[in-house]
Amino acid sequence: MSPDPQLRPAAIVEAFGGHWELIRTPESRDPVAAFFQPDGASADPGSGLWSAQGTVWQVEEQLGFPLPHAVHRALQRSEPVGQHLWPPPEQLRPTADLGPADVPDSTIPRRFDQVHVVGGGSETYGRLMHGDQSMRSWQHGRYRLDLHAVSKVQQVHQRLEFNVAYRVWTDGLIAFAGDDLHLAGCGPFADEALRHLAGFPGTSRTDRDLTARQGDFLAYHATALTTMLLQPTHPYPPGTRISAQSTRSAITAVGTVVDTARNAAGDLLYLWRPDVYDLPGHPYRARLHDHTLVSPHHLVEPTLEAPDTAVDGPDGSAVLTYGSRIRTIDHPGFHHATVLRARLGPEELYYDVLPDRQTAVVQIPATDIVPVAGTAWPTIVTILEARTAAQVPLKDDEIIVALRELTTTISTPFGPMARVAERQLPSLDAALDPHTPDVPTPEQIKFTRDSTRHPSVVSIDQDQLQLVDPAHGFMTMKSDVYAAALTRSDADLTRLLTHKQTVTLDGSESHATLAALAATHFPDVSPTRDGPAPDPPVDGPTFDLDL
């Protein structure tokens, strides 16, 4: 790859089918321009060059992907490039005219593609974006909201007001981006900031300024997005995402309302399932009827926080263990994987991981991965038992960390062996470790449930459904798969679900709940009524994380 030496771009972003050349222009209204130069077999002189022009944020909106902050800085400090050095106007094809399904994959950078910045060297796109973490994010189904750096702070009448950078995504592409989101009644970390962002695109642009994808978003997605983020009121319905404090511990956890109840005095209580119950090693992962916590209504509030997967905050372990989920920063061979073991190298920690849909174990440094979900193994013994059952043998130089203890392996004439737990660890989160000896067990609260066994179904959009069951919790599935599962009998669905380790049936499930469970765990379920059940998926030496 050799860019046009006359053009002198401030940055070059490689992609599968070529590379983007980004320049600063002499124009004050549209100070940034980007031109896509196809490489090799992708080059077609008669097809023209994809292009974008505007502010750096408007260019992101037209391209559909974020530009690393290093590219933003390079464009700010670079010298303008005169239009006489640009590609001829008749060769340019504006990406702003592309609809949602028309953005070429060949123009989107992959995690391992290189980004070259004048005066800043080269780095992979994935590693640069990893360094550009958002302050606050929310994601559900097709939609994602990101709040980035504060661009301006001012004090107005004893109150701080903020201008914040943001990105609004749909179906994996940026629809709106900018640094002009004004927050006057809340801070950038508040849920209300996300709600304000959800409604912001509809009020901040005129029709003539919209790209084709932005017009599509406002016509078909804006209302659905703002509806999803509406603030609920008491009593919160099943499925509501909440931040709550249980009666056992002062620690606040994030989870989902399963049911409401009343105590003897008639006070409103919430039965809810913490997110961490779904982690490998957790004793309540089976989703039995009583696998819930009870909290008074004044200790519960709705939240837009992401699911708690025990990788951040006080529950985040410095060392991941068996069953944890990770994604790579810029590995060219795979993106997501399951941790089999953590090992101590001469200079750094690394992991043996099993990439998704692959059979070969890969070793990768801890600095090259991002934890996605942790685990809830209480003791070293529980980890070793699970690994033995899954045929994941011990290796030399392992470090094994449970909630209450940690240990290492040693080499012996009989092969690697785990030492007796070398260090005890305090386990103070009763949601993550319900049987911890470090937190006293409270007196049981007597209550009466408000709901029946009938689940409630709430439509998200035309492709997905949400269903909440008092025992099995919150499930999201594709509408057509759920419709197919509904055509099967209770007996057939029960036979199918008995093959799934993470599903425990108590016999009282409604037909709608059985169909939802089948649609969630077997997305290829067929609509054949009482026909032979499809073969269950072959579980490898990993846990099927429903996260």
matplotlib code that plots the C-alpha trace (Angstrom):
import matplotlib.pyplot as plt

x = [0.0, 1.4, -0.8, -0.7, 2.5, 0.9, -2.2, -0.2, -3.1, -3.0, -4.1, -4.6, -7.1, -6.7, -9.7, -10.4, -10.7, -8.4, -7.7, -9.2, -7.1, -8.1, -7.1, -7.8, -9.4, -9.2, -13.0, -14.3, -17.7, -16.4, -12.9, -12.3, -12.4, -12.0, -11.3, -11.4, -8.6, -9.3, -6.4, -5.6, -8.6, -11.0, -9.9, -12.3, -11.5, -15.0, -16.8, -15.4, -14.1, -16.1, -15.8, -17.0, -16.7, -17.7, -16.6, -14.7, -17.9, -19.9, -17.3, -17.8, -21.6, -21.0, -18.4, -20.4, -17.4, -15.6, -12.2, -9.7, -8.9, -5.4, -6.9, -9.0, -5.8, -3.8, -6.5, -6.5, -2.8, -2.3, -1.9, -4.9, -4.7, -5.9, -8.7, -6.5, -4.8, -8.0, -9.3, -11.4, -15.0, -16.5, -14.8, -16.2, -19.2, -20.5, -21.1, -23.7, -26.1, -25.7, -28.7, -28.4, -27.8, -25.6, -22.4, -19.7, -18.0, -14.8, -14.6, -15.0, -11.7, -11.2, -9.6, -6.3, -6.1, -3.4, -4.0, -1.1, -1.0, 1.4, 3.9, 2.3, 3.5, 1.2, -1.0, -3.9, -7.4, -8.5, -5.8, -6.4, -10.2, -9.4, -7.7, -10.7, -13.2, -16.5, -17.5, -20.9, -22.5, -25.8, -26.6, -29.7, -30.4, -29.7, -29.0, -26.0, -25.4, -21.9, -21.0, -17.4, -15.3, -16.7, -15.9, -17.1, -18.1, -19.7, -21.5, -24.9, -26.8, -24.9, -25.3, -22.7, -23.7, -21.8, -21.3, -20.4, -19.2, -21.4, -22.1, -25.5, -25.3, -27.8, -27.0, -23.3, -22.9, -22.7, -25.9, -25.1, -22.0, -20.9, -19.6, -22.5, -24.8, -25.8, -26.6, -28.1, -30.0, -27.7, -24.0, -22.5, -22.6, -26.3, -29.0, -30.8, -27.8, -28.4, -32.2, -31.4, -29.0, -31.6, -34.0, -31.2, -30.9, -34.5, -34.1, -30.5, -30.7, -32.7, -33.9, -31.5, -28.5, -29.4, -27.6, -29.6, -29.0, -29.9, -33.2, -33.9, -33.0, -35.4, -38.1, -37.9, -35.9, -36.0, -39.3, -38.4, -35.1, -36.6, -39.4, -36.9, -35.2, -38.4, -38.2, -40.5, -42.5, -43.4, -44.3, -41.6, -42.8, -40.9, -38.0, -37.1, -33.4, -32.6, -29.9, -30.8, -29.5, -30.5, -31.4, -28.2, -25.5, -25.0, -23.4, -25.6, -25.9, -27.5, -30.1, -33.6, -37.0, -38.6, -41.7, -43.2, -44.4, -45.9, -44.8, -47.2, -47.5, -48.4, -45.2, -44.0, -41.0, -39.1, -37.9, -35.0, -32.2, -28.7, -26.8, -23.9, -26.2, -25.6, -21.8, -20.0, -19.6, -22.5, -24.7, -27.9, -27.1, -29.7, -32.5, -34.7, -37.9, -36.3, -33.1, -33.9, -33.1, -35.7, -35.4, -37.8, -38.9, -37.0, -33.7, -34.5, -34.2, -34.3, -31.0, -29.5, -26.3, -24.8, -25.2, -22.8, -20.4, -18.0, -15.1, -15.2, -15.2, -14.6, -15.7, -13.4, -10.5, -7.0, -6.7, -9.4, -10.1, -11.7, -15.0, -14.3, -15.2, -12.8, -12.6, -9.3, -8.1, -6.6, -6.0, -6.5, -7.6, -10.5, -12.5, -14.3, -13.0, -13.4, -10.6, -9.3, -6.5, -4.3, -0.5, 2.5, 5.1, 8.6, 7.5, 3.8, 0.5, -1.1, -4.1, -4.9, -8.2, -10.6, -11.8, -15.5, -16.3, -12.7, -11.1, -7.5, -6.4, -4.6, -2.1, -2.5, -1.0, -3.3, -2.5, -4.0, -7.5, -10.5, -12.5, -16.1, -17.4, -15.9, -16.8, -18.3, -16.4, -16.3, -13.3, -10.4, -12.0, -15.1, -12.9, -10.9, -14.0, -15.5, -12.3, -12.0, -15.5, -14.8, -11.3, -9.3, -6.1, -3.7, -0.6, 2.7, 2.8, -0.9, -2.5, -6.0, -8.2, -11.6, -13.7, -12.4, -8.9, -6.1, -3.4, -0.8, 0.3, 3.7, 5.5, 5.7, 6.9, 3.2, 2.5, 1.3, -0.6, -2.4, -1.1, -3.3, -4.9, -2.0, -4.0, -7.5, -9.4, -12.3, -15.6, -17.8, -20.4, -23.3, -24.8, -21.7, -21.1, -24.4, -22.8, -19.8, -18.8, -17.7, -21.2, -23.8, -27.0, -30.1, -33.4, -35.7, -38.4, -41.9, -43.8, -46.6, -45.9, -48.1, -47.8, -49.1, -47.0, -48.1, -45.2, -45.5, -44.3, -43.2, -42.3, -39.0, -39.2, -40.4, -37.5, -37.3, -39.4, -38.7, -40.4, -40.2, -41.0, -41.0, -38.7, -36.6, -36.2, -35.7, -35.3, -34.8, -35.3, -36.1, -39.8, -39.7, -37.8, -40.3, -43.2, -41.6, -41.1, -44.7, -45.9, -44.2, -46.0, -45.0, -43.6, -41.4, -40.1, -39.4, -37.4, -35.4, -34.6, -33.4, -30.3, -29.3, -27.1, -28.1, -31.8, -33.6, -37.4, -39.6, -42.7, -44.8, -43.7, -46.3, -46.2, -45.1, -42.2, -41.1, -41.2, -39.2, -36.5, -36.3, -36.1, -33.4, -31.2, -31.9, -32.2, -32.5, -35.5, -37.9, -41.7, -42.4, -45.1, -44.2, -41.5, -38.1, -36.3, -33.1, -29.9, -28.6, -25.4, -22.3, -20.9, -17.1, -15.0, -16.7, -19.8, -22.6, -22.8, -26.2, -24.8]
y = [0.0, 3.4, 6.4, 9.2, 11.1, 14.4, 14.0, 13.7, 12.3, 13.0, 9.5, 6.2, 3.6, 0.2, -2.1, -5.4, -4.0, -1.0, 2.0, 5.3, 8.4, 11.2, 14.8, 18.3, 20.6, 24.4, 24.7, 25.8, 24.2, 20.8, 20.6, 16.9, 14.7, 10.9, 9.0, 5.2, 3.7, 0.1, -2.3, -5.1, -7.1, -4.6, -1.9, -1.0, 2.2, 2.5, 2.3, 5.5, 6.2, 6.2, 9.6, 11.5, 15.2, 17.3, 17.7, 14.7, 13.6, 14.0, 11.9, 9.1, 9.3, 8.9, 6.1, 4.1, 3.4, 5.4, 7.0, 6.6, 9.6, 9.5, 10.2, 13.1, 14.6, 14.1, 15.8, 18.8, 19.4, 18.6, 21.2, 21.7, 19.9, 22.0, 20.7, 20.6, 17.5, 15.6, 12.9, 14.3, 15.1, 13.0, 9.9, 10.4, 8.5, 9.9, 7.3, 9.6, 8.3, 4.7, 3.1, 0.8, -2.4, -0.7, 0.1, -2.2, -4.5, -4.0, -0.4, -1.2, -1.6, -4.9, -5.0, -6.2, -3.7, -1.0, 2.7, 5.0, 8.5, 11.2, 11.8, 9.1, 5.8, 2.8, 0.7, -1.7, -0.3, -2.6, -1.4, 2.2, 1.8, -0.2, 2.9, 5.1, 3.6, 5.5, 7.0, 5.3, 2.9, 1.2, -1.6, -3.7, -5.7, -3.6, -0.4, 1.0, 4.4, 5.7, 8.8, 9.8, 12.7, 15.9, 18.6, 21.6, 22.3, 25.5, 26.6, 28.1, 29.2, 27.0, 24.0, 22.4, 21.9, 19.7, 19.2, 15.6, 13.6, 10.7, 8.0, 6.4, 2.9, 0.7, -2.7, -2.2, 1.0, 4.6, 6.6, 9.8, 11.2, 14.5, 16.5, 18.8, 16.8, 19.3, 18.0, 20.6, 18.5, 15.6, 14.5, 12.4, 9.2, 9.3, 7.2, 10.4, 11.3, 8.1, 8.9, 12.4, 11.0, 8.6, 11.5, 13.9, 12.9, 13.7, 17.3, 18.2, 17.8, 19.1, 16.9, 18.4, 17.5, 13.9, 11.0, 8.2, 6.0, 8.8, 9.3, 5.6, 5.6, 8.5, 6.9, 3.4, 3.2, 6.4, 5.8, 2.2, 3.4, 6.1, 3.7, 1.2, 3.8, 5.2, 5.5, 2.8, 3.5, 1.3, -1.4, -2.3, -5.1, -8.4, -7.9, -4.4, -3.9, -2.7, -1.7, -3.1, -3.7, -7.0, -7.4, -9.4, -7.0, -3.3, -4.0, -2.9, -5.4, -5.2, -7.6, -8.2, -8.1, -11.5, -10.9, -8.5, -9.6, -8.2, -8.7, -9.1, -5.4, -5.1, -3.3, -3.8, -6.1, -7.1, -10.6, -10.2, -12.2, -10.7, -10.9, -12.7, -15.7, -16.6, -16.9, -20.3, -21.8, -19.9, -22.3, -20.5, -20.7, -23.3, -20.7, -22.6, -21.1, -19.8, -18.5, -14.9, -12.1, -10.1, -6.3, -3.7, -1.3, 1.7, -0.2, -0.8, 1.6, 1.1, 1.2, 1.3, -0.3, -3.1, -6.6, -7.2, -9.9, -9.6, -8.2, -4.6, -3.0, -4.8, -8.1, -8.0, -10.5, -9.6, -13.1, -14.9, -18.5, -21.5, -20.6, -16.8, -15.2, -12.8, -11.0, -10.2, -6.7, -7.2, -11.0, -11.8, -15.4, -15.0, -12.5, -14.3, -17.2, -19.1, -19.2, -22.7, -21.7, -18.8, -19.3, -17.4, -16.8, -15.5, -11.8, -11.8, -13.5, -15.3, -17.5, -20.8, -20.1, -22.0, -19.7, -19.9, -22.4, -23.7, -26.8, -25.8, -24.1, -20.8, -19.1, -15.3, -12.7, -11.1, -7.7, -8.8, -9.6, -7.8, -9.7, -10.0, -12.2, -13.6, -16.6, -17.4, -20.5, -20.3, -22.6, -24.1, -27.6, -26.5, -25.3, -28.5, -30.7, -28.8, -29.0, -32.7, -33.3, -31.3, -32.9, -29.7, -31.0, -29.1, -27.6, -26.3, -22.7, -22.2, -19.7, -20.6, -18.0, -18.6, -16.2, -17.4, -18.6, -18.9, -21.3, -22.3, -25.6, -27.3, -29.9, -33.4, -36.8, -37.6, -34.5, -31.0, -30.8, -28.0, -26.9, -26.8, -23.3, -21.0, -17.9, -17.2, -14.3, -12.4, -13.0, -10.1, -10.1, -12.3, -12.1, -13.5, -16.0, -16.7, -19.2, -17.0, -17.4, -13.8, -12.2, -13.1, -14.7, -12.5, -13.5, -14.8, -12.4, -13.9, -12.7, -13.5, -13.4, -11.0, -12.9, -16.2, -18.6, -17.0, -15.1, -11.7, -11.1, -7.6, -6.9, -5.1, -4.7, -6.7, -9.2, -9.9, -10.7, -10.4, -12.8, -12.9, -15.9, -15.8, -18.8, -18.7, -14.9, -12.7, -14.1, -12.5, -14.4, -14.0, -13.8, -16.4, -18.9, -18.4, -18.9, -22.2, -23.4, -22.6, -25.2, -28.0, -29.8, -29.5, -33.1, -32.4, -29.1, -30.8, -33.6, -31.1, -28.9, -31.8, -31.9, -28.4, -28.3, -24.7, -25.3, -26.9, -27.5, -27.9, -29.2, -26.1, -24.2, -22.9, -23.7, -20.2, -20.5, -23.9, -22.4, -19.4, -21.5, -23.7, -20.6, -19.1, -22.2, -23.8, -21.0, -23.5, -25.2, -26.3, -25.8, -29.5, -30.5, -33.5, -34.5, -35.6, -33.0, -31.5, -32.9, -30.8, -28.9, -30.6, -28.8, -28.5, -28.0, -24.6, -23.2, -22.0, -18.4, -16.8, -13.3]
z = [0.0, -1.0, -0.8, -3.4, -2.3, -3.5, -1.3, 1.9, 4.1, 7.9, 8.5, 6.7, 8.0, 6.3, 5.6, 4.0, 0.5, 0.6, 2.8, 3.7, 3.2, 5.6, 5.0, 6.5, 4.0, 3.7, 4.2, 7.5, 7.1, 5.9, 7.4, 6.9, 3.8, 3.4, 0.2, -0.1, -2.2, -3.2, -3.2, -5.6, -6.8, -5.2, -7.6, -10.3, -12.2, -13.5, -10.1, -8.6, -5.1, -1.9, -0.2, 2.8, 3.8, 6.8, 10.4, 11.8, 13.5, 10.3, 8.5, 11.1, 10.4, 6.7, 7.0, 9.6, 11.9, 14.6, 13.9, 16.7, 18.8, 17.4, 14.0, 15.4, 16.8, 13.6, 11.5, 14.0, 13.7, 10.0, 7.2, 4.9, 1.5, -1.5, -3.6, -6.6, -5.1, -4.3, -6.6, -9.5, -8.3, -11.0, -9.5, -6.0, -4.7, -1.4, 1.4, 2.8, 0.0, 1.2, 2.9, 6.0, 3.9, 1.3, 3.3, 1.8, 4.3, 2.4, 3.6, 7.3, 9.2, 11.2, 14.6, 13.2, 10.3, 10.6, 11.2, 10.1, 11.6, 10.4, 13.2, 15.3, 13.7, 13.1, 15.4, 14.9, 14.7, 17.6, 20.0, 19.2, 19.8, 23.0, 24.3, 23.4, 25.9, 26.4, 29.8, 29.6, 27.2, 26.8, 24.3, 23.6, 20.5, 17.4, 19.3, 21.2, 22.8, 23.8, 25.8, 25.4, 26.6, 28.0, 25.4, 27.5, 31.1, 32.4, 35.6, 35.2, 38.3, 40.7, 38.4, 36.1, 32.5, 30.1, 26.4, 25.7, 22.7, 21.7, 19.2, 18.3, 16.6, 14.9, 13.5, 14.1, 12.2, 13.5, 12.7, 14.6, 16.2, 17.6, 20.6, 21.1, 23.4, 26.0, 29.5, 31.8, 34.3, 34.9, 34.7, 31.9, 33.9, 34.8, 33.2, 32.3, 30.0, 28.0, 27.7, 26.6, 24.0, 22.7, 21.8, 20.7, 17.0, 16.3, 17.5, 16.5, 12.7, 9.8, 7.0, 4.5, 6.7, 7.1, 5.5, 4.0, 7.1, 9.4, 7.6, 7.9, 11.6, 12.4, 10.4, 11.7, 14.9, 16.9, 18.5, 19.5, 21.0, 23.1, 24.3, 25.5, 27.7, 29.3, 33.1, 34.7, 37.8, 40.8, 40.8, 38.3, 36.0, 35.6, 33.3, 34.5, 34.9, 38.4, 40.8, 44.3, 47.7, 49.4, 53.1, 53.6, 52.4, 51.9, 48.5, 45.6, 42.7, 39.2, 38.1, 36.7, 38.4, 38.4, 40.5, 43.1, 46.5, 49.8, 53.4, 56.3, 56.6, 52.9, 51.9, 48.3, 47.9, 44.8, 43.9, 41.6, 40.1, 40.1, 36.8, 38.5, 39.2, 35.5, 35.8, 35.7, 39.2, 40.7, 42.8, 41.6, 37.9, 37.3, 37.6, 40.0, 41.4, 44.6, 43.1, 43.7, 46.2, 48.1, 48.5, 49.9, 47.2, 48.7, 48.1, 44.4, 41.5, 37.7, 35.9, 32.4, 33.6, 31.4, 32.8, 35.7, 34.6, 37.6, 35.5, 36.8, 40.2, 43.5, 42.0, 39.1, 39.5, 38.4, 37.1, 35.1, 35.7, 34.0, 32.2, 31.9, 28.6, 26.8, 23.5, 21.8, 21.1, 17.7, 17.1, 13.5, 14.1, 16.5, 18.5, 21.4, 23.4, 26.7, 29.3, 30.1, 32.4, 33.5, 33.4, 34.8, 32.1, 32.7, 32.4, 32.0, 32.6, 29.7, 29.1, 27.4, 25.6, 23.4, 20.6, 19.7, 16.9, 17.0, 18.5, 19.0, 22.2, 21.8, 24.2, 24.4, 26.7, 29.2, 27.7, 24.4, 25.7, 27.3, 30.0, 29.0, 31.8, 35.0, 37.1, 40.5, 41.6, 45.4, 46.1, 44.3, 44.7, 42.7, 39.8, 39.8, 39.9, 36.9, 35.0, 35.6, 34.4, 31.2, 30.7, 31.1, 32.7, 34.9, 33.4, 34.8, 36.1, 36.5, 38.8, 39.9, 41.6, 43.2, 45.2, 48.6, 47.8, 45.2, 44.5, 41.9, 40.3, 40.7, 38.6, 40.1, 38.9, 38.4, 36.4, 37.3, 40.6, 42.4, 45.8, 48.8, 48.7, 49.4, 50.3, 51.7, 50.1, 51.7, 49.9, 50.8, 47.9, 49.0, 45.5, 43.8, 46.6, 48.4, 50.9, 51.8, 55.5, 55.5, 55.4, 58.1, 56.9, 57.6, 59.0, 56.3, 55.1, 54.8, 51.7, 49.3, 45.6, 43.5, 40.1, 38.7, 36.7, 33.4, 31.7, 30.2, 26.6, 25.5, 21.9, 21.3, 17.6, 14.6, 14.9, 18.7, 21.7, 25.5, 27.8, 31.6, 33.7, 37.6, 37.8, 34.6, 34.5, 31.5, 28.0, 24.6, 21.4, 17.7, 17.0, 14.2, 16.3, 19.2, 16.8, 15.6, 19.1, 20.0, 17.5, 19.5, 22.3, 26.0, 25.9, 22.9, 24.3, 27.6, 25.9, 24.0, 27.1, 29.3, 27.1, 28.3, 31.4, 32.3, 32.1, 35.1, 34.8, 37.8, 35.9, 36.4, 33.2, 30.9, 27.2, 26.5, 28.9, 27.5, 24.0, 25.1, 26.7, 23.6, 21.3, 23.6, 23.8, 20.4, 17.9, 15.1, 16.5, 13.7, 13.7, 13.4, 15.9, 17.9, 15.4, 16.5, 18.5, 16.9, 18.2, 21.2, 20.6, 21.6, 24.7, 24.7, 27.8, 28.4, 30.0, 27.9, 29.1, 28.6, 28.7]

ax = plt.figure().add_subplot(projection="3d")
ax.plot(x, y, z, "-o")
ax.set_aspect("equal")
plt.show()
